[in-house]
Structures are given as structure tokens and as C-alpha cells.
Amino acid sequence: MKLEKSYPSLLTADLAAAERWYTKLFGRGPDYRPMPNLLHWELFDRGGLMLSSSEEIASRGSIFLYVADLLAERRRLGKAGIVFGNDIPGDYSMLAQAHDPDGNLITLASPPSGPFPTA
């Protein structure tokens, strides 16, 4: 498989509430509204995130978002009313977690640092 782009999809019960929450998280609204029950953010050249109120499109899940400055993102999001839990030391980066209004797990992670295990 030669993957071109990736778009994790998360299920939401209230698309309008989820749009407000993720607009705060990303600092901007969605890029596309391809269908009445689907919001779509382009987050980088090779992918983004989709939110949907349709179980056919999405199911409950989680997403890891690597950020350059975890502390700065915590401050920005705290001011917007999104509070992440305590830092969680990981094997390769620092993590912080929160749940969106529908219970999907959102994990902010500092950029990974090696060495990484190989399979």
C-alpha cells in the first residue's frame, strides 16, 4: 500500500458541540463540510481529521496529536476551556490526555525522541 493521506474519523452525538470543541482545540474551524453529518479538517499535507454524527462513517476512537510545544498547547487550550490531565511520561515523548464531549480520547504528545525499537 502506498498511503497518500490519512483521516481518522471520530463519532459525535452532537456535531455542533463537537465543532465548537475541535475549533478550540485546533484554533480554527473545519476546512470542509462534505455532507450534513461530516466535518473535515486538513491538519497537514498528508491528512487530517473527520468528525461525523453517522455511525456508518465513524465510531468512537482516539487520536494522537504530536505538537512542537506541549506546554504552550496546554496553556492555549486551557484558556479555551479544554483542560488536559497531568503529564504522562511515555517511552519516547511526554503525553497529556483529555476526552472530547463524546468521550473520544485526545492525546497530545511532544515530538518523539529516539532511539526507537525496530521490529
Sine and cosine of phi, psi and omega as CSV:
sin_phi,cos_phi,sin_psi,cos_psi,sin_omega,cos_omega
0.00,0.00,0.75,-0.66,0.13,-0.99
-0.95,-0.31,0.99,-0.12,-0.08,-1.00
-0.96,0.28,0.81,-0.59,0.01,-1.00
-1.00,0.00,-0.73,0.68,-0.02,-1.00
-0.50,-0.86,0.30,-0.95,0.03,-1.00
-0.69,-0.73,0.71,-0.70,0.01,-1.00
-0.72,-0.70,1.00,0.01,0.12,-0.99
-0.86,0.51,0.56,-0.83,0.01,-1.00
-0.87,-0.49,0.73,-0.69,0.04,-1.00
-0.88,-0.47,0.63,-0.78,0.00,-1.00
-1.00,0.08,0.66,-0.75,0.05,-1.00
-0.73,-0.69,0.63,-0.78,0.03,-1.00
-0.99,0.16,-0.52,0.86,-0.04,-1.00
-0.78,-0.63,0.99,-0.13,-0.10,-0.99
-0.88,0.47,-0.60,0.80,0.00,-1.00
-0.91,0.41,-0.69,0.73,0.03,-1.00
-0.91,0.41,-0.65,0.76,0.03,-1.00
-0.90,0.43,-0.63,0.77,0.03,-1.00
-0.87,0.49,-0.69,0.73,0.03,-1.00
-0.88,0.47,-0.70,0.71,-0.04,-1.00
-0.90,0.43,-0.75,0.66,-0.03,-1.00
-0.95,0.31,-0.46,0.89,0.11,-0.99
-0.90,0.45,-0.64,0.77,0.09,-1.00
-0.91,0.41,-0.72,0.70,-0.03,-1.00
-0.85,0.53,-0.76,0.65,-0.07,-1.00
-1.00,0.01,-0.20,0.98,-0.01,-1.00
0.98,0.20,0.24,0.97,0.03,-1.00
-0.22,-0.98,0.35,-0.94,0.00,-1.00
-0.97,0.23,0.05,-1.00,-0.02,-1.00
-0.92,0.40,0.45,-0.89,0.03,-1.00
-0.99,0.14,-0.55,0.84,-0.06,-1.00
-0.66,-0.75,0.45,-0.89,0.14,-0.99
-0.76,-0.65,0.96,0.27,-0.11,-0.99
-0.92,0.40,-0.41,0.91,0.02,-1.00
-0.56,-0.83,0.32,-0.95,-0.01,-1.00
-0.86,0.51,-0.42,0.91,-0.05,-1.00
-0.95,-0.32,0.40,0.92,-0.07,-1.00
-0.60,-0.80,0.77,-0.63,0.13,-0.99
-0.90,-0.45,0.54,-0.84,-0.14,-0.99
-0.64,-0.77,0.84,-0.54,0.09,-1.00
-0.95,-0.32,0.76,-0.65,0.20,-0.98
-1.00,0.02,0.93,-0.37,-0.08,-1.00
-0.98,-0.20,-0.37,0.93,0.03,-1.00
-0.30,-0.95,0.09,-1.00,-0.11,-0.99
-0.83,0.55,-0.52,0.86,-0.13,-0.99
-0.93,-0.36,0.31,0.95,0.06,-1.00
0.30,-0.95,-0.18,-0.98,-0.05,-1.00
-0.09,-1.00,-0.56,-0.83,-0.05,-1.00
-0.66,-0.75,0.61,-0.79,0.11,-0.99
-0.87,-0.50,0.64,-0.77,0.13,-0.99
-0.88,-0.47,0.68,-0.73,-0.01,-1.00
-0.59,-0.81,0.50,-0.86,0.11,-0.99
-0.99,-0.10,0.14,0.99,0.00,-1.00
-0.96,-0.27,0.82,-0.57,0.05,-1.00
-0.92,0.39,-0.36,0.93,0.07,-1.00
-0.92,0.39,-0.51,0.86,-0.05,-1.00
-1.00,-0.03,-0.62,0.79,-0.12,-0.99
-0.61,-0.79,0.38,-0.92,0.15,-0.99
-0.70,-0.71,0.28,-0.96,-0.04,-1.00
-0.81,0.58,0.58,-0.81,-0.05,-1.00
-0.26,-0.97,-0.40,-0.92,0.00,-1.00
-0.54,-0.84,0.31,-0.95,0.03,-1.00
-0.57,-0.82,0.64,-0.77,0.13,-0.99
-0.98,-0.19,0.76,-0.65,0.03,-1.00
-0.86,-0.51,0.94,-0.33,0.04,-1.00
-0.98,0.17,0.79,-0.62,-0.02,-1.00
-0.83,-0.56,0.54,-0.84,-0.06,-1.00
-0.92,0.39,-0.58,0.81,-0.08,-1.00
-0.70,-0.71,0.99,-0.11,-0.08,-1.00
-0.87,0.49,-0.68,0.73,-0.01,-1.00
-0.89,0.45,-0.69,0.72,0.01,-1.00
-0.89,0.46,-0.65,0.76,0.02,-1.00
-0.92,0.39,-0.64,0.77,0.06,-1.00
-0.85,0.53,-0.71,0.71,-0.01,-1.00
-0.90,0.44,-0.74,0.67,-0.01,-1.00
-0.86,0.51,-0.73,0.68,-0.04,-1.00
-0.94,0.33,-0.57,0.82,0.07,-1.00
-0.87,0.49,-0.65,0.76,0.04,-1.00
-0.90,0.43,-0.49,0.87,0.01,-1.00
-1.00,0.07,-0.05,1.00,0.03,-1.00
1.00,-0.05,0.19,0.98,0.06,-1.00
-0.96,-0.30,0.93,-0.38,-0.08,-1.00
-0.96,-0.28,0.80,-0.59,0.06,-1.00
-0.99,-0.12,0.50,-0.87,0.01,-1.00
-0.93,0.36,-0.09,-1.00,0.00,-1.00
-0.86,0.51,0.42,-0.91,0.09,-1.00
-0.87,0.50,0.62,-0.78,0.03,-1.00
-0.87,-0.49,0.93,-0.36,0.03,-1.00
-0.92,0.39,0.83,-0.55,0.07,-1.00
-0.97,-0.22,0.08,-1.00,0.02,-1.00
-0.90,0.43,-0.53,0.85,-0.11,-0.99
-0.78,-0.63,-0.09,1.00,0.02,-1.00
-0.28,-0.96,0.17,-0.99,0.07,-1.00
-1.00,-0.05,0.65,-0.76,-0.06,-1.00
-0.86,-0.51,0.45,-0.89,0.16,-0.99
-0.60,-0.80,0.66,-0.76,-0.11,-0.99
-0.79,-0.61,0.50,-0.87,0.10,-0.99
-0.54,-0.84,0.27,-0.96,0.10,-0.99
-0.92,-0.39,0.65,-0.76,0.09,-1.00
-0.97,0.25,0.04,-1.00,-0.05,-1.00
-0.86,0.52,-0.33,0.94,-0.01,-1.00
-0.98,-0.21,0.09,1.00,0.04,-1.00
1.00,-0.01,0.02,1.00,0.09,-1.00
-0.92,0.40,0.65,-0.76,-0.04,-1.00
-1.00,0.07,0.82,-0.57,0.03,-1.00
-0.92,-0.38,0.85,-0.53,0.00,-1.00
-0.89,-0.45,0.85,-0.52,0.16,-0.99
-1.00,-0.01,0.66,-0.75,-0.01,-1.00
-0.70,-0.71,0.65,-0.76,0.13,-0.99
-0.94,0.35,0.33,-0.94,0.00,-1.00
-0.84,0.55,0.66,-0.75,-0.01,-1.00
-0.89,0.45,0.55,-0.83,0.11,-0.99
-0.80,-0.59,0.63,-0.78,-0.07,-1.00
-0.99,0.11,-0.13,-0.99,0.03,1.00
-0.98,0.22,0.48,-0.87,-0.02,-1.00
-0.97,-0.24,0.58,-0.81,0.06,-1.00
-0.93,0.37,0.49,-0.87,0.06,-1.00
-0.92,-0.39,0.51,-0.86,-0.03,-1.00
-0.99,0.12,0.00,0.00,0.00,0.00
